Amino acid sequence: MTAAKLHIKAGLPPVSVYSPYDGSLVGSVDTTDASEIGELLATARRGAELSRNLPRHQRASVLESAAHIIERRRDAFAETIVREAGKTIVQARKEVLRCVNTLKLSAEEAKRNAGEIVPFDAYVGSEQRQGWFTREPLGIITAITPYNDPLNLVAHKLGPAIAGGNAVLLKPSNLTPFSAIKLVDELREAGLPHEVITVAHGDRELVTAMISAREVRMVSFTGGFATGEAITRSAGLKKLAMELGGNAPVIVMNDCDFDKAVEGCVSGAFWAAGQNCVGAQRILVQAELYDRFRDAFVAATKKLKAGDPLQEETDVGPMISKQVAERTEAAVNEAIEEGARLLCGHRREGSLYHPTVLEGTPLTCRLWHEEVFAPVVMLAPFDTLDEAIEMANDLDYSLHAGIFTKDLNVALEAANRIEAGGVMINDSSDYRFDAMPFGGFKYGSMGREGVRFAYEDMTQPKVICINRG
């Protein structure tokens, strides 16, 4: 793995990265001290000037070429994801292909979303004026990315930023830096000037310096609520785009396609070992169907194989660390002590936490209200759609939700009333297409990802008006 060039302070210890599955050393990256923020910004200033002056066709060419390079080297990228993040090899391959698509979408955005004509003559007294607005880069963007999608979530920040002519200070997760480094290397191989992206690894002090610098015009962050709140307190006057997690409900109606609902909910709950911000965490099943659905769901869950993520037959790999798996185990123990009934799973082997299904979880329980970010799902019955929607909305933050039903009127009513950034009809909550707008609802909702929408957040309109009078 080729590391991007970093600013290194003598004596600062490197960050070691270990396999979540077996604890073997994947590699290490040099760290940057917060005191060196001036050097990082100097590089980013040069990058911003280079980036804004790249013709749109050249930005698009870089992104398109990088996509093709990654597609050719997809096996190496997938192996990197497995080794550092613990995703199964099957899931890692899909993430690589999503990254390729994200970069291709970004290339198209660079070419098409340049601005619009402004109809000045629509206003009395402006008949002799005509003009347009363009979309101009913000300048320097700080991007902070998590461990659960260590390649594609980085692409979702870098692709639109490059398309818009910006420079990026990139801080990937210390747990999974190598996928990001490889992506940056391929962008540079495709022709992107080195200064356009500056990669830095380090501690909380470094992150604070990267987000609070006055020259940084936007912070794009994906991660937890506590960190998001800390960023808002430190950032100062700049744009903020944050994806802060969720606790997705999926409603299963009596008239659903039963097999499709079971399959979709199992996949939605346990994909990526549940380390998925739109993963199904609360599955609400209409009372008449509840017992049948519960039995089929538990039976399907028990068939999932947890183990070595490099094995093709593995369905559920490890969590990101033993410590995280232990916290999940403790949270489930707490729920059981408060009255939840264990249906299957709740077995930990190091960082492996076997898919776990609960029912009867008290609605006052922490596990019901907080994002678990683990292979844990809770089942609950309901009688009416009104009751299901009330339960679905019983949180002050939300990302996605899902509903399975054959009744279009019911589906559309639910979609209208559920408070979420996206409602998936006859799909689990975890469906996502990289071109669609993606982000939170209610508390913590700040901006949208999805290439076009991130691109527009990462650019600013400039109006040109000509007075012919």
N, C-alpha and C positions, 0 to 999 in steps of 0.2 A: 504494500500500500504506500502510495506516495503522499506525503504530508504537504499541505500547502505551507508556504513560507510564513513563519510567525516571528513576531518580535519577542525575544526571550530575555528575561532578566536573569543574570547569573545567580545560581544558587536556588532558584525557584524550582521546587520538585515537579516532575512531570506527572500527568494523570495516567494511571494504569487502567486499562480496560480489560475486564474479565468476562469469559463466557458465562451467561446466566445459567446454562445447563450444567456444566461440569467444573466451573471455576477456573478453567485454564486461562492463561494469559493470552489475550488477543493481540495486544500491543500497547504502546504508550504514546502520548502526545505531549509536546512541550506546552507549558502554560505561559500566559502573559500576565504580568502584574498590572494592577489598576493604575499604578503610577505612569505607565507607558501609554495611557490613552492619547496623549498628544501625538505620538508617533503613528498610532492607528488612525487617528483623524487626519493626519497629514497625508497618509496613503489614500484614505477615502476621498479627500478633497481632490487629489489628482484623478482618482477613479471617476468621481462625479463629472469632472470636466471632460474626460475621455468618453464617458458613457453618453452624456447628453449630445455630444458631437458625432456619435455614430449614426449614420443614416439608418432609417428604419429597415431597409432591406438587409443591412449588415447585422443589425440586432436579430432580425428574423433568421438570417442564415446561421448565425452562431447557435441559436436555440435549436434550430432544425438539425444542424450537424451534430450537436451534442446528443440530441435524442437518438440519432442513428448510431452514434458511437456506443451509447449505453445499451441500445438494443442488441448490438453485435456482442457486447461483453456482458450480457444479462446474467450468465451463469456466475461470473465472478462477483457481480453486484449482489445477486441473491445469496451467495455463500457469505458475503460480508454481513448482510443483514442477519442471517441465521447466527453467525458467530458472535456478533456483538449485542443483538437485541433478543435472540432466542425465539424468533418467529419460526414456524415450520418452513421447510424448504418450499412447499407448495404455496404457502401464503407469501413467502418472500418473493417468489417469481412473479406473483400477481402485483406486488407492490412495485417491482421494477417496471413492469409494463404500464402501470399507472403513472409512474414518473415519466416514462417516455411520452405518454399522452399529454401529461401536464406541460412538458416542454414544447410539444408540437402546438398545443393550444396557445401557449404564450407567444410562439412565433407568429401565429395568425393574428393575435391581438396587436402585435407590434406593427403589422402592416395595415390593419383596418380601422383601428379606433383612434383616429387622429384629431377628431373634432367635428364641428357641424357649422352649417350656415346659420346665421342669426337673422331672422326676418325683421330688421329694424323698421321697415315701412309698415309693419302691423300697428305702429303707434303713431297717432296724429302728431305731425310736426317732424317726423323722421323719414319722410318720403325720399329725401335726397341722400339718405345714409344707407350704406350696405357694408356687410362684413361677416365675420366668422369668429369662432373660438377654436383654439388649438388645445391639445393636452400636453402639458410640459412636465418634465420630471420635478420631483420634490427636491432631490439632491441626495443626501445621505440618509439611508434607512438602516436602523438596527433591527436585525431579525434574530429571534431566540426560539429555538425549536426543541421538541421533546424527544423521548426515547422510543415511543411506541411505533411511529412510522418514520424511521430515521433517514429515509431517502425521499419519499414523496412529499412529506410535509416541508422538507427543505426546498424541494423543487417548487412548491406552491408559494414560496416567498421569493426565491431567486428568479424564477421564470418571469412573473409579472414585473418585478423590479427592473430586470434587464430590458424587457420589452418597453418599459416606460422611460428608459434612459437614466436610471439612477445608479448610485453606488451603494454597496451593502457592507455593513459590519455584521458578520455572521457569528453567532455564538450557539453552536449545536450542543446538545446534551453531553455532559462529560461521560455519561454511560455509553453513548453510541456515537462517537465522533467520526468514525471511519467512513461510513456511508456518505456523510456530508463532504468529507475531504475528497473522496473519489468523484463525487458529482462536480465539485469545483474544479478538480483536475481536468475532467472531460470538457467542461465549458471552456477552460483555457486552451485545451488542445484544439477545440473547435474555433478558436480565434478570439476569444474574449480577452481584452487587455487584463493583465494580472491585477492591476490596481482596482478594478471595478468591484471585486469581492475580496474583502479582508477577513480571514478566518481567525478567530481567537478562542482559546480555551482557558478557563480559569474559574475563579470563585465568585462569590456574591459581590464582593467589592468591584471586581472587573465589570460584572453585569451592571451594577449601579452607575459606574463611570460611562459605560456604553449607552445607557438610556438617558442619562441626565445631561450629557454634553449638549450645549446650546446649538451646535452645528447639526446635530441629528434632527431631522425634520419629521421623522415618523418612527414609531416602535411597533413592530409586528411580532406578537407573542402568542405562542400556543403552549398551554400548561395549566397549572392549578389556580384556584381562586385566590389563595393566600399570596402567591407570588404575583398574580395579576394586580391585586390591591396594592402590594408594595411598589410595583412598577408605576402605578398611577400617582403615588405619593412622591416619587423621585423624578418622574419624567420631565416635569415642567411644561411649557407651552409648546406642544407639538401634537401631531396626529397619533392616535393610539388605535391599533386594531388587535383585538384579543379574542381568542377562542379558548374558553375557560372550562370546558367539560360539561357533562350532563348526567342525567339519570333517566334513561329513556324508558317510557312506557310503550307497550304494544298491547292493543285491544284485540281480542279474538271473539268475534260474534258467532252466535249459534249457526248461522247460515254459511260460514266460511268454507272454502276448499280445505278440508281437514288436513290432508297429507301435506299440502303446500304450507299451511300455517305451522304445523309441527316442524317441518324441515327448516322453514325460514326462521323460526324462533330459536331453534337449537343453534343454527349457524350464527344468528345475530347475537346470541348470548355468549358464545364461547370462542368466536373468532379471535385470533391473536391472544389466546389465554385471557380473554375478557378485557385486555388492556386497550380499550377501544372507546373513545368518548361518545360514540353513538350506539354502542352495544346495548342490546335489550337487557335491562336490569329488572324491570317490573313488568310481568306479563299478566294482564287482566283478562280473565276468561269468563264468558257469560255462563251463568250458573248451570243451565241445563247441559252444557257441554263440558263443564269443568272436570268432572271425574275422568271422563274418557280422554280429554286432552292431557290432564296431569299424568295419567298412566302411560300414554304414548310418548309424552315428552321425556319422562324419566327413563323409559326403556331406551329411547334413542340416545339420551345423554350417556347412559351406562355403556353404550357401544363405542363411544369415543375413546381413542387410544391416546393417553398422555405419555410423553417420553422424549426420546432423542429427537430434536427438531430437524436433524439432517436426514432422518429416515423418511422415505416417501409415504409410509403408511401412518405416520404420526399425525394426529388431529389437533392435539393441544400440546404446545411446548411449555417451557418454564415461564414463570414470571421473571421480571427484570432482575430480581435478586432474592436471595433467601430471606432477607429482612422484610421485603415487601410481602412475600408469601406468608411470613409469620404474622404480619399485621393483618392480612386478610383472614387468616385462621382465627386470630383473636377477635376480629369484628364479627365473624360468624358465631363464635362461642358466645359472645355478648348477646347476639340476636336470639340464640337458642335459650339462653338463660332468661330472656325476657318473654319467651313463649313461642318462638318460631319452631316449626317442626322440620327436622331434616329428612329429606326424601332420598337423597343420594349424594355421594361425594364427601366433602369435608375431610379429605385425607391429604396430608402434605408429606412430600419426600424432598427435603432440601428446598430448592426453589420451585419444584413442581407442586402445584396445587390442583388436585383433581376437580373436574367440573362438579359444581355443587348446586343443588336445587333445594329451596326452602318453600314451605307454605305456612300460612297462618302467622306471618310476620306482623307484629303489632305496627300499626301505622304511626306510632310514636317512636318507633325504633330508629336508631341512628342509621342502620343499614338501609332503611326504607327512604330516608331523606337525603342521604349523602351519596355522592358518586363512589361506587365501590372499586371500579377500575380493576376488576379481577373476574375469574371465571365463576361468578356467583350470580344466580338469578332467583327471583322470588315470584311465586305464583299466587294469585288472589282471585276469588270469584266476584262477580257482580251480577245484579239483576237487570238494570236498565242502562241504556246508553248514557243518560244523564249522570248516573252514578259513576260509570266508567270514566267519563270526561272529568268529573270532579276529582276522582282519584288521580287521573293522569296529570291534572293541573296542580296537584297538591305540593308544589315546590316553587321556590322563588327564582329558579333558573331552569333553562331547558335548551336542548339542541334539537334533537329529532324525536319523532314519535312514529308509531305505525299502527295500522288497523287492517285486519283481515275480515272481509265481508263480501258477499255477492250483490248486496243492495247498494246501488250507486248513490241513492239519496242519503242513506245512512253514512256512506263513506264521505260524501261531500259535506254533510252536516258536521261530522267529526273533524274533518280537515279545517272547517271554518271555526270551530269552537276550541280545538286543542291549541294551547299556547306553546308553540314550538317553532324553531327556525325552519323546520321541514316536516311534513307529514307524508309518510310513505304508505300508499294504499296497496294492499295485497303484497306487501314486502315488509321485511323486518325494518326496524328503525335504523339499522346499520348500513342501508344502501346509500351509496354516494357516487355520483358521477362528477368528475373533476371540473366540468364546465359549469356546474350549477352553483348558485350562491349558497354559501355554507357558513353558518355562524349561530350565535346564541340568541335566545329570546329572554325577555324580562331582565332580571338582575345580571349584570356582566355582559350584556349584549353590546359589543363595540366593533362595528365593521363587519365585513364579510370576506371570506376566502372564496375560492372558485376563480379561475384565471381572469375573466373579464372584470369581475367585481373587485378583486385585489388590484388589478391594473388601474382601475379608476380611482381607488383609494390612494394609490401610489403616484398619481399624477395630479396636476392642478390645471384648471382652465385659464387660458389667457385670451382676452377678447381683443380683436382688431376691428376697428370701425373707421370707415372712410366716409367723409362728408363731401359729397359731390356738388353741394349747393354753393 
